[in-house]
Every structure is written in structure tokens, then in C-alpha cells.
């Protein structure tokens, strides 16, 4: 392989890396300072066999800010195990007519007893700027957990999933605490500029040598 071809290959690799890496960012967060959350408020994530009552799964809505789309990388939430089996599902949904719609990604999880539960995306889910989505927590088996609320004082609709059948607005309550993380889906202008500079630095001398040999 000639130096010219090697130079072009290295430069194109740098450019591709700049496009794919993206800048890590917090897409949305209702966690308080130091990842704090309410230890007294929140929603139970339960099955009838664990509490003798009804099935309760809950979802929280969030909107992607900014002007650029993002690749979803992870979510963090204080979904904590309380009693019963420790088996839950965390899901990311589209928004459809004000309710959770299509499942974008689903995670079977074991909840901690303190701190934050983190789910990591397998990749490929694009969250569009200005569009709303839902993060949801659902119980399995005879599980009983609590998704604790935000300490930031926000309130709004919370969403329930009756017996895994239909999502609906259950009522108004404190906003659940959670954070959505991602990376920029489109390379920033600065990244493209650096890739272009790298291409020029490597390729131009190689092109001159190539012409001289001709």
C-alpha cells in the first residue's frame, strides 16, 4: 500500500471516528443535586400477588431538548426493591397521543435496595430533538418495588399500565426521578472541521510526493 493510500485511509478513519463518537450529554434529568431523590415520595411498582391489590406499572414522560438528535446510551432511576421477588422491567417508549406507544428498548433488571438503577442501551435508538418519550418501570412475578420521586418539586400526570393491557393517565403526582443519557447523533461542526484538517495534513504531502514521482 502506497503512502498516499495509507494517508487517505488514516484520515478517513479519523473522520469516521469523529462522526460516530458524539459528545456525551444528559438528555433529560429530574434527579436533584448529587443524584438525590425523595425517600418519602414515589410510585409503587407491584403485582397483585405481592400486595393483594392491583397491578401497578408506571411511566414518566420526558422531552428531548436542543436542536440535534441524540443516540440513547443509558437511563438511571431510583427503582428500588422493597419486598417480594426482585424482578422488574425498564422500558423506553415512543409517545403516541399523549401515552406510551411503541417499545424502543426493554431491559430485564434486578433492582438495588439503595442508590440508582442503571440500564445501558444496546445502541441504535435515536431520540429526536423536540419529541417526547416515556421511561417506564414494570413489575414481574411477585415483585414489589418503589420508583422514588424527584426532589425538584415538579408535578404532573403519571401513567399506569393496567394488567399489561392499556396505558392511561392514573392521576397527578410528584415527578419520578430519572436521568436519560446519550450522545450527539450528528457530528458537531467542530468535529467535522478537525476531521477535515486531519485529512489535509496527512493527504496533501502524500499527494505532492505522488505528483513528483509522476
Secondary structure as a PSIPRED ss2 file (coil, helix, strand):
# PSIPRED VFORMAT (PSIPRED V4.0)

   1 X C   1.000  0.000  0.000
   2 X C   1.000  0.000  0.000
   3 X H   0.000  1.000  0.000
   4 X H   0.000  1.000  0.000
   5 X H   0.000  1.000  0.000
   6 X H   0.000  1.000  0.000
   7 X H   0.000  1.000  0.000
   8 X H   0.000  1.000  0.000
   9 X H   0.000  1.000  0.000
  10 X H   0.000  1.000  0.000
  11 X H   0.000  1.000  0.000
  12 X H   0.000  1.000  0.000
  13 X H   0.000  1.000  0.000
  14 X H   0.000  1.000  0.000
  15 X H   0.000  1.000  0.000
  16 X H   0.000  1.000  0.000
  17 X H   0.000  1.000  0.000
  18 X H   0.000  1.000  0.000
  19 X H   0.000  1.000  0.000
  20 X H   0.000  1.000  0.000
  21 X H   0.000  1.000  0.000
  22 X C   1.000  0.000  0.000
  23 X C   1.000  0.000  0.000
  24 X E   0.000  0.000  1.000
  25 X E   0.000  0.000  1.000
  26 X E   0.000  0.000  1.000
  27 X E   0.000  0.000  1.000
  28 X E   0.000  0.000  1.000
  29 X E   0.000  0.000  1.000
  30 X C   1.000  0.000  0.000
  31 X C   1.000  0.000  0.000
  32 X E   0.000  0.000  1.000
  33 X H   0.000  1.000  0.000
  34 X H   0.000  1.000  0.000
  35 X H   0.000  1.000  0.000
  36 X E   0.000  0.000  1.000
  37 X C   1.000  0.000  0.000
  38 X C   1.000  0.000  0.000
  39 X C   1.000  0.000  0.000
  40 X C   1.000  0.000  0.000
  41 X C   1.000  0.000  0.000
  42 X E   0.000  0.000  1.000
  43 X E   0.000  0.000  1.000
  44 X E   0.000  0.000  1.000
  45 X E   0.000  0.000  1.000
  46 X E   0.000  0.000  1.000
  47 X C   1.000  0.000  0.000
  48 X H   0.000  1.000  0.000
  49 X H   0.000  1.000  0.000
  50 X H   0.000  1.000  0.000
  51 X H   0.000  1.000  0.000
  52 X C   1.000  0.000  0.000
  53 X C   1.000  0.000  0.000
  54 X C   1.000  0.000  0.000
  55 X C   1.000  0.000  0.000
  56 X E   0.000  0.000  1.000
  57 X C   1.000  0.000  0.000
  58 X E   0.000  0.000  1.000
  59 X E   0.000  0.000  1.000
  60 X E   0.000  0.000  1.000
  61 X E   0.000  0.000  1.000
  62 X E   0.000  0.000  1.000
  63 X E   0.000  0.000  1.000
  64 X C   1.000  0.000  0.000
  65 X C   1.000  0.000  0.000
  66 X C   1.000  0.000  0.000
  67 X C   1.000  0.000  0.000
  68 X C   1.000  0.000  0.000
  69 X C   1.000  0.000  0.000
  70 X E   0.000  0.000  1.000
  71 X E   0.000  0.000  1.000
  72 X E   0.000  0.000  1.000
  73 X E   0.000  0.000  1.000
  74 X E   0.000  0.000  1.000
  75 X E   0.000  0.000  1.000
  76 X E   0.000  0.000  1.000
  77 X E   0.000  0.000  1.000
  78 X C   1.000  0.000  0.000
  79 X E   0.000  0.000  1.000
  80 X E   0.000  0.000  1.000
  81 X E   0.000  0.000  1.000
  82 X E   0.000  0.000  1.000
  83 X E   0.000  0.000  1.000
  84 X E   0.000  0.000  1.000
  85 X E   0.000  0.000  1.000
  86 X C   1.000  0.000  0.000
  87 X C   1.000  0.000  0.000
  88 X E   0.000  0.000  1.000
  89 X E   0.000  0.000  1.000
  90 X E   0.000  0.000  1.000
  91 X E   0.000  0.000  1.000
  92 X E   0.000  0.000  1.000
  93 X E   0.000  0.000  1.000
  94 X E   0.000  0.000  1.000
  95 X E   0.000  0.000  1.000
  96 X E   0.000  0.000  1.000
  97 X C   1.000  0.000  0.000
  98 X C   1.000  0.000  0.000
  99 X E   0.000  0.000  1.000
 100 X E   0.000  0.000  1.000
 101 X E   0.000  0.000  1.000
 102 X E   0.000  0.000  1.000
 103 X E   0.000  0.000  1.000
 104 X E   0.000  0.000  1.000
 105 X E   0.000  0.000  1.000
 106 X E   0.000  0.000  1.000
 107 X E   0.000  0.000  1.000
 108 X E   0.000  0.000  1.000
 109 X E   0.000  0.000  1.000
 110 X C   1.000  0.000  0.000
 111 X C   1.000  0.000  0.000
 112 X E   0.000  0.000  1.000
 113 X C   1.000  0.000  0.000
 114 X C   1.000  0.000  0.000
 115 X C   1.000  0.000  0.000
 116 X C   1.000  0.000  0.000
 117 X E   0.000  0.000  1.000
 118 X E   0.000  0.000  1.000
 119 X E   0.000  0.000  1.000
 120 X E   0.000  0.000  1.000
 121 X C   1.000  0.000  0.000
 122 X C   1.000  0.000  0.000
 123 X C   1.000  0.000  0.000
 124 X C   1.000  0.000  0.000
 125 X C   1.000  0.000  0.000
 126 X E   0.000  0.000  1.000
 127 X E   0.000  0.000  1.000
 128 X C   1.000  0.000  0.000
 129 X C   1.000  0.000  0.000
 130 X C   1.000  0.000  0.000
 131 X C   1.000  0.000  0.000
 132 X E   0.000  0.000  1.000
 133 X E   0.000  0.000  1.000
 134 X E   0.000  0.000  1.000
 135 X E   0.000  0.000  1.000
 136 X E   0.000  0.000  1.000
 137 X E   0.000  0.000  1.000
 138 X E   0.000  0.000  1.000
 139 X E   0.000  0.000  1.000
 140 X C   1.000  0.000  0.000
 141 X C   1.000  0.000  0.000
 142 X C   1.000  0.000  0.000
 143 X E   0.000  0.000  1.000
 144 X E   0.000  0.000  1.000
 145 X E   0.000  0.000  1.000
 146 X E   0.000  0.000  1.000
 147 X E   0.000  0.000  1.000
 148 X E   0.000  0.000  1.000
 149 X E   0.000  0.000  1.000
 150 X C   1.000  0.000  0.000
 151 X C   1.000  0.000  0.000
 152 X C   1.000  0.000  0.000
 153 X C   1.000  0.000  0.000
 154 X C   1.000  0.000  0.000
 155 X E   0.000  0.000  1.000
 156 X E   0.000  0.000  1.000
 157 X E   0.000  0.000  1.000
 158 X E   0.000  0.000  1.000
 159 X E   0.000  0.000  1.000
 160 X E   0.000  0.000  1.000
 161 X E   0.000  0.000  1.000
 162 X E   0.000  0.000  1.000
 163 X C   1.000  0.000  0.000
 164 X C   1.000  0.000  0.000
 165 X C   1.000  0.000  0.000
 166 X E   0.000  0.000  1.000
 167 X E   0.000  0.000  1.000
 168 X E   0.000  0.000  1.000
 169 X E   0.000  0.000  1.000
 170 X E   0.000  0.000  1.000
 171 X E   0.000  0.000  1.000
 172 X E   0.000  0.000  1.000
 173 X E   0.000  0.000  1.000
 174 X E   0.000  0.000  1.000
 175 X C   1.000  0.000  0.000
 176 X E   0.000  0.000  1.000
 177 X C   1.000  0.000  0.000
 178 X E   0.000  0.000  1.000
 179 X E   0.000  0.000  1.000
 180 X E   0.000  0.000  1.000
 181 X E   0.000  0.000  1.000
 182 X E   0.000  0.000  1.000
 183 X E   0.000  0.000  1.000
 184 X E   0.000  0.000  1.000
 185 X C   1.000  0.000  0.000
 186 X C   1.000  0.000  0.000
 187 X C   1.000  0.000  0.000
 188 X C   1.000  0.000  0.000
 189 X H   0.000  1.000  0.000
 190 X H   0.000  1.000  0.000
 191 X H   0.000  1.000  0.000
 192 X H   0.000  1.000  0.000
 193 X H   0.000  1.000  0.000
 194 X H   0.000  1.000  0.000
 195 X H   0.000  1.000  0.000
 196 X H   0.000  1.000  0.000
 197 X H   0.000  1.000  0.000
 198 X H   0.000  1.000  0.000
 199 X H   0.000  1.000  0.000
 200 X H   0.000  1.000  0.000
 201 X H   0.000  1.000  0.000
 202 X H   0.000  1.000  0.000
 203 X H   0.000  1.000  0.000
 204 X H   0.000  1.000  0.000
 205 X H   0.000  1.000  0.000
 206 X H   0.000  1.000  0.000
 207 X H   0.000  1.000  0.000
 208 X H   0.000  1.000  0.000
 209 X H   0.000  1.000  0.000
 210 X H   0.000  1.000  0.000
 211 X H   0.000  1.000  0.000
 212 X H   0.000  1.000  0.000
 213 X H   0.000  1.000  0.000
 214 X C   1.000  0.000  0.000
